[in-house]
């Protein structure tokens, strides 16, 4: 069992840190909102600290799951940042969905302190975090990965080293490209079924046993038809991810016309007041037949 610090107790981090505690690891936690820390400690025990540096002191592994590039820099750098508290030889595992550039930047700074660094974004949403069944895509040195993987396994159903630092974030971009396109396709399919006078639930049941099957179809078609969009990953966060993807594509030459279009559609959902709706809310911009 390892001494682990977990920084960031949001929708994902709260449960991921909880699985670490339930597996028997000694878990030290920090979150910018103290209320989340109190809730977590009430449920899982562990030790709470006032700064990332204090949480990281004495930890062999420091896991981070925050919002974006700037949030990551805020909790890692400076006198109260996690890097300042980590001992040489310890490993920082960043579960934030962020840019590949910030992963490479943080890896250089970690190496200067003789620390290991892995970028390890996750997929599976809130339900996956709660069940401890996340997919974790990792970038970094194999030696660091081999040490960290048994700890990450506490909340994962799949872990894979994808290449050097930044590769985890690039793989997460691949994931988000797929998710956005699939959800737009599902929204249009449901809308078309309604306009054609079909039973959309029956149509989904039939096609879910064929080539159109997907996680989104299986888990979201009913809630999309019901106009319920409170199932985890928010539109605001998806637009952050898509912005990172489109910036990366501008550098590597990838052509992403559908991804760019889906990003515009999510902007429309935000304009409708749906920034905190989950990503299946793409259907809300399509009018149902009268």
C-alpha positions as CSV (number, residue, x, y, z in Angstrom):
1,X,0.0,0.0,0.0
2,X,1.2,3.5,-0.9
3,X,1.2,6.9,0.7
4,X,-0.8,8.9,-1.9
5,X,-1.9,12.5,-2.1
6,X,-4.9,13.4,-4.2
7,X,-5.4,17.0,-5.3
8,X,-8.8,18.0,-6.7
9,X,-12.0,16.5,-5.3
10,X,-14.4,17.3,-8.0
11,X,-17.0,15.0,-9.6
12,X,-14.2,12.7,-10.8
13,X,-11.5,13.2,-8.2
14,X,-13.8,12.7,-5.2
15,X,-14.6,9.1,-6.2
16,X,-11.1,8.3,-7.5
17,X,-9.6,9.3,-4.2
18,X,-12.3,7.3,-2.5
19,X,-11.3,4.1,-4.3
20,X,-7.7,4.6,-3.3
21,X,-8.7,4.8,0.4
22,X,-11.0,1.8,0.0
23,X,-8.1,-0.2,-1.5
24,X,-6.1,0.5,1.6
25,X,-3.8,3.2,0.5
26,X,-3.0,6.0,2.9
27,X,-4.6,9.1,1.2
28,X,-3.9,12.8,1.9
29,X,-6.3,15.2,0.2
30,X,-6.5,18.8,-0.9
31,X,-9.2,20.7,-2.6
32,X,-9.7,24.5,-3.2
33,X,-13.2,24.2,-1.9
34,X,-12.9,23.1,1.8
35,X,-16.5,21.8,1.8
36,X,-15.6,19.0,-0.6
37,X,-12.7,18.0,1.7
38,X,-15.0,17.8,4.7
39,X,-17.4,15.6,2.8
40,X,-14.7,13.3,1.5
41,X,-13.1,12.9,4.9
42,X,-16.5,12.1,6.5
43,X,-17.0,9.4,3.9
44,X,-13.5,7.9,3.5
45,X,-11.3,9.1,6.4
46,X,-7.8,10.2,5.3
47,X,-6.0,13.4,6.1
48,X,-6.9,16.9,4.8
49,X,-4.4,19.7,4.2
50,X,-4.6,23.4,3.5
51,X,-2.2,23.5,0.6
52,X,-1.1,21.2,-2.2
53,X,2.4,21.3,-0.8
54,X,1.4,20.1,2.6
55,X,-0.7,17.3,1.0
56,X,2.2,16.2,-1.2
57,X,4.8,16.0,1.6
58,X,5.8,12.4,2.3
59,X,3.6,11.0,-0.6
60,X,5.1,8.6,-3.0
61,X,2.5,9.4,-5.5
62,X,0.6,12.6,-6.0
63,X,-2.5,12.4,-8.1
64,X,-4.1,15.6,-9.6
65,X,-7.5,16.0,-11.2
66,X,-8.4,19.7,-11.7
67,X,-10.0,21.7,-14.5
68,X,-7.6,23.0,-17.1
69,X,-4.0,24.0,-17.8
70,X,-4.1,27.1,-15.6
71,X,-5.6,25.1,-12.7
72,X,-2.8,22.5,-13.0
73,X,-0.1,25.2,-12.9
74,X,-1.8,26.7,-9.9
75,X,-1.7,23.5,-7.8
76,X,1.7,22.4,-8.9
77,X,3.9,25.5,-9.0
78,X,4.9,28.1,-6.4
79,X,5.8,27.9,-2.8
80,X,2.5,26.2,-1.9
81,X,2.4,24.0,-5.0
82,X,2.6,20.2,-4.9
83,X,6.1,20.2,-6.5
84,X,7.4,22.1,-3.5
85,X,6.4,19.4,-1.2
86,X,7.4,16.3,-3.2
87,X,10.5,14.4,-2.4
88,X,12.9,13.3,-5.1
89,X,11.9,10.0,-6.6
90,X,8.2,10.6,-6.0
91,X,5.8,10.6,-9.0
92,X,3.1,13.2,-10.1
93,X,0.2,11.6,-11.9
94,X,-1.9,14.2,-13.7
95,X,-5.5,13.1,-14.4
96,X,-6.6,16.5,-15.6
97,X,-7.8,16.7,-19.2
98,X,-5.4,19.4,-20.3
99,X,-3.1,20.2,-23.3
100,X,-0.2,18.1,-24.3
101,X,1.9,21.3,-24.1
102,X,1.3,21.8,-20.4
103,X,2.0,18.1,-19.8
104,X,5.4,18.5,-21.4
105,X,6.0,21.8,-19.6
106,X,5.2,20.2,-16.2
107,X,7.3,17.1,-17.0
108,X,10.4,19.3,-17.5
109,X,9.9,21.1,-14.3
110,X,9.3,17.8,-12.5
111,X,12.5,16.4,-13.9
112,X,14.5,19.4,-12.6
113,X,13.3,18.4,-9.1
114,X,14.1,14.7,-9.7
115,X,10.4,13.9,-9.8
116,X,8.6,11.5,-12.1
117,X,5.7,12.9,-14.2
118,X,2.8,11.1,-16.0
119,X,0.0,12.7,-17.9
120,X,-2.9,10.3,-17.4
121,X,-6.4,11.7,-18.4
122,X,-9.3,9.4,-17.9
123,X,-12.5,8.5,-19.7
124,X,-15.7,7.0,-18.3
125,X,-17.4,9.9,-16.8
126,X,-18.9,10.3,-13.3
127,X,-20.4,6.8,-13.5
128,X,-17.0,5.3,-14.3
129,X,-15.4,7.2,-11.4
130,X,-18.0,6.0,-9.0
131,X,-17.7,2.4,-10.1
132,X,-13.9,2.5,-10.3
133,X,-14.0,1.5,-13.9
134,X,-12.2,4.3,-15.8
135,X,-10.1,4.1,-18.8
136,X,-6.7,5.7,-18.2
137,X,-4.5,6.8,-21.1
138,X,-0.9,7.5,-19.9
139,X,2.1,9.4,-21.3
140,X,5.5,9.3,-19.7
141,X,8.5,7.1,-19.0
142,X,7.9,3.4,-18.7
143,X,9.7,3.2,-15.3
144,X,7.3,5.7,-13.8
145,X,4.3,4.0,-15.4
146,X,5.3,0.6,-14.0
147,X,5.5,2.0,-10.5
148,X,2.2,4.0,-10.7
149,X,0.0,1.6,-12.6
150,X,-0.8,-0.7,-9.6
151,X,-2.0,2.4,-7.7
152,X,-4.0,3.8,-10.6
153,X,-5.6,0.4,-11.0
154,X,-7.7,1.2,-7.8
155,X,-10.1,3.2,-10.1
156,X,-9.4,1.8,-13.5
157,X,-10.7,-1.0,-15.8
158,X,-8.1,-0.1,-18.5
159,X,-4.7,1.5,-18.2
160,X,-2.3,1.8,-21.1
161,X,1.0,3.6,-21.6
162,X,0.6,5.4,-24.9
163,X,4.1,6.9,-25.4
164,X,6.2,9.8,-24.1
165,X,4.8,12.7,-22.0
166,X,1.9,14.3,-23.8
167,X,0.7,11.0,-25.4
168,X,-2.0,10.6,-22.7
169,X,-3.5,14.0,-23.4
170,X,-3.3,13.3,-27.2
171,X,-5.2,10.0,-26.7
172,X,-7.8,11.8,-24.6
173,X,-8.3,14.2,-27.5
174,X,-9.0,11.1,-29.8
175,X,-11.6,10.0,-27.2
176,X,-13.4,13.4,-27.2
177,X,-13.4,13.6,-31.0
178,X,-15.3,10.3,-31.0
179,X,-17.7,11.2,-28.2
180,X,-18.7,14.5,-29.7
181,X,-19.3,13.0,-33.1
182,X,-21.2,10.1,-31.7
183,X,-23.5,12.3,-29.6
184,X,-24.3,14.5,-32.5
185,X,-25.1,11.5,-34.6
186,X,-27.4,10.1,-31.9
187,X,-29.1,13.4,-31.5
188,X,-29.9,13.6,-35.2
189,X,-31.0,10.0,-35.3
190,X,-33.5,10.5,-32.5
191,X,-34.8,13.7,-34.1
192,X,-35.1,12.0,-37.5
193,X,-37.0,9.1,-35.9
194,X,-39.5,11.4,-34.3
195,X,-40.0,13.5,-37.5
196,X,-40.5,10.2,-39.5
197,X,-43.3,9.1,-37.1
198,X,-41.3,6.2,-35.7
199,X,-41.2,5.0,-32.1
200,X,-37.7,6.4,-31.3
201,X,-37.3,4.0,-28.4
202,X,-38.1,1.0,-30.5
203,X,-35.8,2.3,-33.2
204,X,-33.0,2.5,-30.7
205,X,-33.6,-0.9,-29.3
206,X,-33.4,-2.4,-32.8
207,X,-30.3,-0.6,-34.0
208,X,-28.5,-1.0,-30.7
209,X,-28.1,-4.7,-31.6
210,X,-26.4,-3.9,-34.9
211,X,-23.5,-1.8,-36.3
212,X,-24.8,1.5,-34.7
213,X,-24.4,0.2,-31.2
214,X,-22.4,2.6,-28.8
215,X,-22.2,3.4,-25.1
216,X,-23.9,6.7,-25.8
217,X,-26.8,5.0,-27.6
218,X,-27.2,2.4,-24.9
219,X,-27.1,4.8,-22.0
220,X,-28.4,8.2,-23.3
221,X,-31.1,7.8,-25.8
222,X,-33.9,7.6,-23.2
223,X,-32.7,10.6,-21.2
224,X,-32.1,12.6,-24.4
225,X,-35.7,12.0,-25.4
226,X,-36.8,13.0,-21.9
227,X,-34.8,16.2,-22.0
228,X,-32.8,15.2,-18.9
229,X,-29.2,16.4,-19.1
230,X,-27.8,16.1,-15.6
231,X,-25.6,13.1,-16.1
232,X,-22.1,14.3,-15.4
233,X,-19.7,15.8,-17.9
234,X,-20.8,19.3,-18.7
235,X,-21.0,21.2,-22.0
236,X,-18.7,23.9,-20.6
237,X,-16.0,21.3,-20.0
238,X,-16.5,19.7,-23.4
239,X,-16.0,23.0,-25.1
240,X,-12.8,23.4,-23.1
241,X,-11.7,20.0,-24.4
242,X,-12.7,20.7,-28.0
243,X,-10.8,24.0,-27.9
244,X,-7.6,22.1,-26.9
245,X,-8.2,19.6,-29.7
246,X,-8.8,22.2,-32.4
247,X,-5.6,24.1,-31.3
248,X,-3.6,20.8,-31.4
249,X,-5.1,20.0,-34.9
250,X,-4.0,23.5,-36.1
251,X,-0.4,22.5,-35.2
252,X,-0.3,18.9,-36.4
253,X,-2.3,19.4,-39.6
254,X,-5.3,17.1,-38.7
255,X,-8.5,18.0,-40.5
256,X,-11.4,17.9,-38.1
257,X,-14.5,19.4,-39.9
258,X,-17.1,17.5,-37.8
259,X,-15.4,18.2,-34.5
260,X,-15.3,22.0,-35.4
261,X,-19.0,21.8,-36.3
262,X,-19.9,20.0,-33.1
263,X,-18.0,22.6,-31.1
264,X,-20.2,25.3,-32.7
265,X,-23.3,23.3,-31.8
266,X,-22.2,23.1,-28.2
267,X,-21.7,26.9,-28.3
268,X,-25.4,27.1,-29.3
269,X,-26.3,24.9,-26.3
270,X,-24.4,27.3,-24.0
271,X,-26.3,30.2,-25.5
272,X,-29.5,28.4,-24.6
273,X,-28.4,28.3,-21.0
274,X,-27.1,24.8,-21.1
275,X,-23.5,25.2,-20.1
276,X,-23.9,22.9,-17.1
277,X,-26.0,20.4,-19.0
278,X,-24.3,17.2,-19.9
279,X,-22.9,16.6,-23.3
280,X,-25.9,14.6,-24.6
281,X,-27.8,17.9,-24.6
282,X,-26.9,18.4,-28.3
283,X,-30.5,17.2,-29.0
284,X,-31.9,20.3,-27.3
285,X,-31.0,22.4,-30.3
286,X,-33.1,20.3,-32.6
287,X,-36.8,21.0,-32.6
288,X,-39.2,18.1,-32.0
289,X,-42.1,17.8,-34.4
290,X,-45.3,19.5,-33.3
